[in-house]
Amino acid sequence: MKELKALYIIVNAGFSAEVVDIARSVGSTGATIINARGSVSKPKTILGITIDTEKEIVLSVVERDVAVKIMEQVKEKAGVGTAAHGLCFFLPVEMSTLTIHDKVIEE
């Protein structure tokens, strides 16, 4: 049985397409992009308007070795030291029903 992982990549808003391209280049077949809001930094107020830190979460279910390769590439190309300010982590997938290229795979 394959060791599937749910890979989460959190980036500043506007960088999710770049991260999806990175993930696909290493072996991911798809991803879900979720809009989010950061809570670490205090929201800025300009002229009475509060501006939150907008984030995007890229979620992809991949095999463990692919997840590690994606994380390495994201760290290099879109990591904390870049404008994307990306960070990644993965969690185990206990059970899934995946559709890959119109073929249902249950694990």
Short mmCIF file of the C-alpha atoms (twelve columns), coordinates in Angstrom:
data_MODEL
# 
_entry.id   MODEL 
# 
loop_
_atom_site.group_PDB 
_atom_site.id 
_atom_site.type_symbol 
_atom_site.label_atom_id 
_atom_site.label_alt_id 
_atom_site.label_comp_id 
_atom_site.label_asym_id 
_atom_site.label_seq_id 
_atom_site.Cartn_x 
_atom_site.Cartn_y 
_atom_site.Cartn_z 
_atom_site.pdbx_PDB_model_num 
ATOM 1   C CA . MET A 1   0.000   0.000  0.000   1 
ATOM 2   C CA . LYS A 2   1.248   3.469  -0.861  1 
ATOM 3   C CA . GLU A 3   2.087   5.860  1.944   1 
ATOM 4   C CA . LEU A 4   -0.119  8.858  1.105   1 
ATOM 5   C CA . LYS A 5   0.367   12.261 2.709   1 
ATOM 6   C CA . ALA A 6   -1.793  15.370 2.780   1 
ATOM 7   C CA . LEU A 7   0.713   18.089 1.896   1 
ATOM 8   C CA . TYR A 8   -0.175  21.601 3.062   1 
ATOM 9   C CA . ILE A 9   1.697   24.569 1.598   1 
ATOM 10  C CA . ILE A 10  0.842   28.001 3.021   1 
ATOM 11  C CA . VAL A 11  1.883   31.033 0.956   1 
ATOM 12  C CA . ASN A 12  1.101   34.722 0.717   1 
ATOM 13  C CA . ALA A 13  -1.914  35.475 -1.485  1 
ATOM 14  C CA . GLY A 14  -1.099  35.448 -5.175  1 
ATOM 15  C CA . PHE A 15  1.582   32.742 -5.042  1 
ATOM 16  C CA . SER A 16  -0.535  29.579 -5.107  1 
ATOM 17  C CA . ALA A 17  -0.279  29.132 -8.898  1 
ATOM 18  C CA . GLU A 18  3.521   29.214 -8.637  1 
ATOM 19  C CA . VAL A 19  3.429   26.578 -5.898  1 
ATOM 20  C CA . VAL A 20  1.025   24.352 -7.865  1 
ATOM 21  C CA . ASP A 21  3.419   24.557 -10.834 1 
ATOM 22  C CA . ILE A 22  6.304   23.531 -8.563  1 
ATOM 23  C CA . ALA A 23  4.267   20.613 -7.177  1 
ATOM 24  C CA . ARG A 24  3.256   19.414 -10.640 1 
ATOM 25  C CA . SER A 25  6.848   19.567 -11.881 1 
ATOM 26  C CA . VAL A 26  7.828   17.110 -9.130  1 
ATOM 27  C CA . GLY A 27  4.936   14.670 -9.503  1 
ATOM 28  C CA . SER A 28  1.691   16.024 -8.053  1 
ATOM 29  C CA . THR A 29  -1.329  15.456 -10.283 1 
ATOM 30  C CA . GLY A 30  -3.527  18.115 -8.716  1 
ATOM 31  C CA . ALA A 31  -4.162  20.435 -5.820  1 
ATOM 32  C CA . THR A 32  -6.867  22.368 -4.020  1 
ATOM 33  C CA . ILE A 33  -6.328  26.052 -3.245  1 
ATOM 34  C CA . ILE A 34  -7.968  27.452 -0.124  1 
ATOM 35  C CA . ASN A 35  -8.137  31.170 0.702   1 
ATOM 36  C CA . ALA A 36  -7.049  31.926 4.260   1 
ATOM 37  C CA . ARG A 37  -6.091  34.723 6.618   1 
ATOM 38  C CA . GLY A 38  -2.953  34.813 8.731   1 
ATOM 39  C CA . SER A 39  -3.145  35.417 12.470  1 
ATOM 40  C CA . VAL A 40  0.533   35.734 13.418  1 
ATOM 41  C CA . SER A 41  1.020   39.385 12.624  1 
ATOM 42  C CA . LYS A 42  -1.237  42.133 13.885  1 
ATOM 43  C CA . PRO A 43  -3.542  43.448 11.127  1 
ATOM 44  C CA . LYS A 44  -2.522  46.869 9.816   1 
ATOM 45  C CA . THR A 45  -4.915  49.800 9.827   1 
ATOM 46  C CA . ILE A 46  -4.543  52.433 7.111   1 
ATOM 47  C CA . LEU A 47  -6.948  55.394 7.130   1 
ATOM 48  C CA . GLY A 48  -9.301  53.435 9.355   1 
ATOM 49  C CA . ILE A 49  -9.355  50.397 7.055   1 
ATOM 50  C CA . THR A 50  -8.086  47.127 8.524   1 
ATOM 51  C CA . ILE A 51  -5.894  45.093 6.174   1 
ATOM 52  C CA . ASP A 52  -5.502  41.409 7.069   1 
ATOM 53  C CA . THR A 53  -2.618  39.210 6.006   1 
ATOM 54  C CA . GLU A 54  -4.130  37.199 3.158   1 
ATOM 55  C CA . LYS A 55  -2.812  33.679 2.625   1 
ATOM 56  C CA . GLU A 56  -3.511  30.759 0.332   1 
ATOM 57  C CA . ILE A 57  -3.242  27.109 1.310   1 
ATOM 58  C CA . VAL A 58  -2.356  24.606 -1.381  1 
ATOM 59  C CA . LEU A 59  -3.457  21.089 -0.423  1 
ATOM 60  C CA . SER A 60  -2.278  18.074 -2.389  1 
ATOM 61  C CA . VAL A 61  -2.521  14.367 -1.571  1 
ATOM 62  C CA . VAL A 62  0.651   12.677 -2.783  1 
ATOM 63  C CA . GLU A 63  2.952   9.793  -1.958  1 
ATOM 64  C CA . ARG A 64  5.505   10.487 0.779   1 
ATOM 65  C CA . ASP A 65  8.550   10.657 -1.502  1 
ATOM 66  C CA . VAL A 66  6.774   13.128 -3.794  1 
ATOM 67  C CA . ALA A 67  5.768   15.246 -0.768  1 
ATOM 68  C CA . VAL A 68  9.396   15.457 0.363   1 
ATOM 69  C CA . LYS A 69  10.544  16.496 -3.133  1 
ATOM 70  C CA . ILE A 70  7.828   19.151 -3.341  1 
ATOM 71  C CA . MET A 71  8.788   20.512 0.078   1 
ATOM 72  C CA . GLU A 72  12.438  20.794 -0.974  1 
ATOM 73  C CA . GLN A 73  11.494  22.699 -4.137  1 
ATOM 74  C CA . VAL A 74  9.052   25.004 -2.326  1 
ATOM 75  C CA . LYS A 75  11.694  25.790 0.299   1 
ATOM 76  C CA . GLU A 76  14.154  26.715 -2.453  1 
ATOM 77  C CA . LYS A 77  11.833  28.602 -4.833  1 
ATOM 78  C CA . ALA A 78  8.973   29.934 -2.685  1 
ATOM 79  C CA . GLY A 79  10.128  29.501 0.907   1 
ATOM 80  C CA . VAL A 80  10.196  31.820 3.897   1 
ATOM 81  C CA . GLY A 81  13.028  33.905 2.415   1 
ATOM 82  C CA . THR A 82  10.995  34.781 -0.694  1 
ATOM 83  C CA . ALA A 83  8.015   37.048 -1.390  1 
ATOM 84  C CA . ALA A 84  5.759   33.964 -1.276  1 
ATOM 85  C CA . HIS A 85  6.893   33.303 2.314   1 
ATOM 86  C CA . GLY A 86  5.890   29.654 1.889   1 
ATOM 87  C CA . LEU A 87  5.961   26.979 4.529   1 
ATOM 88  C CA . CYS A 88  4.984   23.320 4.228   1 
ATOM 89  C CA . PHE A 89  4.027   20.343 6.311   1 
ATOM 90  C CA . PHE A 90  2.361   17.021 5.666   1 
ATOM 91  C CA . LEU A 91  0.047   14.744 7.619   1 
ATOM 92  C CA . PRO A 92  -0.726  11.065 7.128   1 
ATOM 93  C CA . VAL A 93  -3.760  10.086 5.086   1 
ATOM 94  C CA . GLU A 94  -5.490  7.203  6.856   1 
ATOM 95  C CA . MET A 95  -8.069  6.449  4.201   1 
ATOM 96  C CA . SER A 96  -8.879  7.890  0.807   1 
ATOM 97  C CA . THR A 97  -10.787 7.470  -2.393  1 
ATOM 98  C CA . LEU A 98  -8.793  9.135  -5.138  1 
ATOM 99  C CA . THR A 99  -9.715  9.663  -8.759  1 
ATOM 100 C CA . ILE A 100 -6.593  9.821  -10.878 1 
ATOM 101 C CA . HIS A 101 -7.107  10.160 -14.623 1 
ATOM 102 C CA . ASP A 102 -10.708 8.881  -14.359 1 
ATOM 103 C CA . LYS A 103 -9.636  5.788  -12.392 1 
ATOM 104 C CA . VAL A 104 -10.914 5.416  -8.815  1 
ATOM 105 C CA . ILE A 105 -8.330  4.142  -6.349  1 
ATOM 106 C CA . GLU A 106 -9.442  3.217  -2.834  1 
ATOM 107 C CA . GLU A 107 -6.945  2.787  -0.026  1 
# 
